[in-house]
């Protein structure tokens, strides 16, 4: 994610793990069972599972703090903010339970609502209370209010089918290892449990745009635009792009305290997620070393055998896990001669394109919003600025042309209310 800051200053990470915790990692000829490159939350979770499975694991991080994109930073005394990632949703409850993240300080508070603000000064509010939300939809269209229950049922039905697959390892259909065969059999059984009609609907759903999907239920532009946000946020797609219906479904699979589809704020900022993951890893005996940038993954006879840090230090391991993106992993820290040419060519062509910018703003008090009373519960969630699908699509058109949107789709939060 691109980040734009309007304020200059020194950024400190209050949740950083200090370097002295792992100075022993560089002593002697120790061979680690696994080295994980990068102390982002994904790398820390991977390391925690490996450590709890009985391996001796080292995490190396180039920065002086942990967290990757999930960091709580302090720019001014008394003001802590989530520097990049800003909301907790798809952190699977199975992982939270397995690693006992709440024992390590993680607390997630669900949104209380949300609001889409329009140019004419009106606004469409979402509420946690189902009946109140239906009444708000009916303010724009009684037909849409009646359709909402059918829409919610359809989305939750697909979520229930997809969610069990999120924690499983996809099989390789070209190999015949027992695990791959077992997973293929599981998928076949899981899919066969659907009736003919549901199976057809599921297959069709993956090809739909979010606009097409919402058109099947709703007639009001602002209602559709409000729901469509979950189909495009974080993507380089517009609401009429095929496949965005699934993006909405993907975001609806968030789970906060058993509330399916819920998103929430991590108390203390998103660095609290990384801090809890690091706590679970270290409690199991794992080691983290910061200020340890990896210059190269060491490979012998086609197998990784450790890493060389940027300062020349060599750390040996039986296996190496990279939490870097695929391009940096295979074009920056693995030598080209160690990779098949066709694989390397594919990696080089892999597109990594920014789709959004983030602006963090410190205010001396709550802003005033037109036609919204102070303390309105819908202000304690997502705030959007749009009127309909066409306006959102035009913002996407600008991105396709390679320029910042003249009228961008804005997603805003005020987490310090929580």
N, C-alpha and C positions, 0 to 999 in steps of 0.2 A: 504494500500500500504506500503510495506517495504521501508525504506529510508536509504540510505547510505550517510554519510557525510565525506568528507576528511579534513574538517576544524573544529577545536575545538574553542569554544567561547561561550559567553553569547548571547542568543537569546532574543530579545525584539520584542513585537508586536506593531507596531505604531498605529494600528487600534483598540487597546484594549478599552473596556468600563471599566472604573475604578469602583472599588467596592463601593465607597460612593454613587453611583447613586441609590443603592437599600437597604441601611442599614435599612430602614423602614420596609422591608419585614419581619424582625424577631421580630418586636415589637407587643405586644398585642396578642389577640386571633383572628386575622383577618382570614377569610376564603376566599381564592381566588376562582374565577370561574374556573380557570385552572392553573396548574403548568406544564411548559414544561421543561423536563430534558435535558440539553445540548443546548449550543448556537452555534451549527453548522448552516450552512445556511438553511438546511431543517427545523431545529427546529425553527429558527427565522422567516422563512416564515410562518410556521404553526401558530406561536404565533401572527404574524402580522394580519393574516386573522381572528383569533379568537378575537383579540382585536378590530379590525375594525368592527366586527359583534356585538359589544356591551358587550363582556365579559371583566372582569378584570383579566389580565393574568400576571403571574410571570414566568420569565425564570431563571433557576438556572444553573450555569456553574462551573465545578470543577476547571478549570484553571483561571489564573489571566487575561486572555484575551478571547475574543469571536472568533468564526470562525470555530472551528473544523478542517477539512481538507482544508478549504479555508482561509488561513492566509497569510498575508504579513509580513515577518520578516526582521529584520535588524541584520546582523551578524557583519558588519563593517560599520563605518561611511560612508555614501554616497552610500551604496549598500543595496538596498531593493530587496527581492526576494520572489517568491511564494513558500512557504515551501513544500507543498505537492501537492494539486491540482494546475494545471498550465495553464488551458485553459478554456474558457467559450464557451459553445455551447448549451447544453440542458436546460439552464435556460429559461423556456417558456416565450415567449413575452407577453402572457396573464398575467402572474405573474408580469412581469416588468411594464406593464400598470396599473394593479390593485393597486399595491403598490407604483406606481410612483417612482421607484427606481432611475431614472435619476435625480429627484429632490434632491435625497440624495447622489449625486456624482458619480453614476455608469456610466462609459463610456466604451464601448466595441468597439475595433478597429478590423475589420475583417482581417484574413490572406490575404496576397497578392499572395500567391502561395505555393509551396512546392517543395521538391527535394528528389529523391532517388539516392544515390551514389553507384556505382558499384566497384568491385575489380579491374577491368581493367582501372580505371580512368575515364570512361565515366559516365554520369549522365542523369537521366530522370527528366525533370522539369514539374511541373504543374503551370498553370497561371490562373489568374482570368478571363482574356480575352478568350472567347470561341474559337475564330478563331486561336489565337496564340497557345492555348493548342492543338488544333487539328493538327496544323502544327508540333508541337513537337512530337506528337504520330506518325505522318506520317514519321518522321525521322527514326523511328524503323520499322514501318509497315503501308503502305497505307491502307491495309485491316482493321487494327485496328482503324485507323483514321475514316474510314467510319462507323465502328461498334460503335464508341463512342457515336454518337447521339442516336442510338437505345438503347444502354446501359443506357444512362442518362434518356431517356424517360421512360424506364421500371422502373428504380429506383424511379423516381419522381412520377410515377403513383401509386406505392405502398405506397410511403410516404403520398400522398394525402389521401389515404384510411385509413392509420393507425393514422395519426396525430390527427384527431378529437377525437380519443379514449383516447389520453394521458391525457386529462383533465377531464375524467369522472371516477366515482367510479365504479369499477367492481361489478356486481351483485352477490349475493350468490344464486345459483340456487336451494339450498336445503331449502330456506326460502321463505315465501310468503308475505313479507312486501311490501307495495305499491311501495317503491323505487326500490326494487329488481325486481319486476314485470315490472315496467316502463323501467328499464335499459335493461332487457331481450328483451322487445319489440323494444327498440331503436336499439339494436344490430341486431335483426332479420331484421329490415327495412334497416339498414345500409348495411348488408351483401347481402340482396336480390337485392340491387341496382347494384350489379355486374352482368355481363353477365356470361353465363355458362363457357366460355373459361377463362375469367379473374378470376372467382372463383376458377377454377381448378389450375391456375397458382399461385394464392395467397397461396392456401393450400400447393402446392408443394414447394413453396419458403421457407416455414418455416422449411422444413426438409433438405434443401440443405446445403452443405458446401460452403464457399465463393469460394473455388477453382472450384467446379463444376459450380457455377453460372457464374464466370468469363470465364471459358472455353467455355461457350455458345456464348461469344461475341469476345474474344480476342485470339491471337495466340502467342504473344510475352511475354516471361517470366517476364521481368522487368516491363512491363506495368501492367500485372496481379499482380505482387508483390506490385507495388505502390498502387493499389486500395485495395488489400487484407489487408493492414494494418488496415483499419477501421473495418475489420471483426474480428480481433483478439486482438486489443489493449485493455488492461484492463481486459482481460479474461484469464482463464487457459485452452486455446484451441489453436489448430493449424489450419492452413488454410484448412485442409482436414477434420476437425471435423464437423459433422452434426450440423446445427443450426447457424453456423457462418455467413451465408448469411444474416440472420435477424440482427445480430449484426452490420453489415455494414449498413443496412437500418436504424437501431436505431440511429447510429451516423450521418447519412445523414439527420436526422430530426432536426438538429440544425438550428437556425434561428437568424441571426444577421441583424438588420435593414431591415427585409423583405427578405433577401437573404437566401433562403432555402438551407440547406446543409452547411452553413458557420460556421466556428469556428473563435474565436477571442480572443484577449488579453484584459483583464481588465486593464485599466490604473491605475497604482499604485499597480498592483499585485492582486491576487485573494482575498486578504483581503478586497479589495474595494467592492466585492460582499457582503461579510458578514457585512461590515460597513454600506452599503446602506440598507440591510435588517433590521439591528438593528435600523437604523435611522427611517425607515418607522414604525417599531413597537413602538419605543419610541414616535414618533410624534403623534401616535394614543392614547398615554397614558399608554403604557406598561412599565413594570419594569424588569430590568435585574440585577441579582446579581451574580458577579463572586466570585471566591474562595469559592464556595459553593458546595462541592461534596456531592452527594446523597448517603447515606449508605443503605437506604431501602425505598421502596414504602410501605406505610401503607395501609393495606387492612382490611376491616370489612365486614362480610357477603357477601364476593365475590365481593366487590366493592372497588376501590381505593378511599381513603379519604385524601390523602396527602402524604408527604414525611418526612423522618427523615434524616437530614444531618449527615455527618460523625462526626461532633462535638457534636451531640446529639440534635441539634435544631429541633423542630417539626414545619412544615409548613402545614397548613390544606388547602384542596382544594376540590371542587365538582368533579373535574376530573383531571386525570394526563395523560400527553402525554410524551412518551419517545422517544428522538431522538438518543438513544443508539442503537446498533445493537441488534438483537433478542436474541442472546446468553447472552450478558451482562444484558439485561433487565430482562430476566426470570430465569437466573441461578445465578445472582449476587445480584440483588437488590429487587427481589421478593422472599419471603420465599417459599420453596418447598411445604409446607402444604397448601398454598393458591391456588395451581394449580392442575388441573386434571393430574393424573399420566401418561396417554397416551400422553397428550399434552407436558408435561415436558420431556418425553422420546424422542419425536420427535424433540424438541428444542435441546436437548443434542446431537442428531445425526446430526444436521444441520452443514454442512461443511463450514468453513470459511478458505480459503486457499489463501495465497499470490501468485500473479502471476508476480510481477514485482518489480524492485528496482529503486529508483530515486536518482540521484547524482546531486547536485547543485554545480556549479563551477563558481568562480569569476575570470575573466580574465582582463588583463590590456589593451585589445584592441580586435578588431575583428580577429578571426582566418583566415588563408588563406586556401582555399580549392583547390584541384587539378582541373584544367580546368574550374574554376568558377571565373569570374571577380568580383572584389570588387563592392559591392552595387547591385549585381544581385537580382531582386525582389523575386526570388524563395527562397532566403535565409531568407526571412521574413515570413516563415511559417514552416510547419513540415519538418524536415530533417531526412531521413531514410538511413540505411546502409544495403543493401541486393541486391541480383541479381535475385532471383526467388523464387517460391513457395517451392521448395524442400529444399532450405537453411533455410527458415522460419520454415518448418515442423521439420527439424532436431533440431532446437533450442527448439522446443516444446517437442521433444523426450527426451531431457536432463531433462526438468522440470518433465516429467512423471516419470523419474527414480529418482527423488528426489534430483537433484543437479543443481547448477547454469549452465546455458547454456555455452558451450565452445565457441560458436559463436552466441551470443544473437542477437535478433532483437532489434535494437536501434531506438528509436524515440527521436529526439532532437529539441530543440527550443532555439532561442536567442532573448528573448522578449525585451531586452533593446534597440534593434534597433527601436522598436516602441515607 
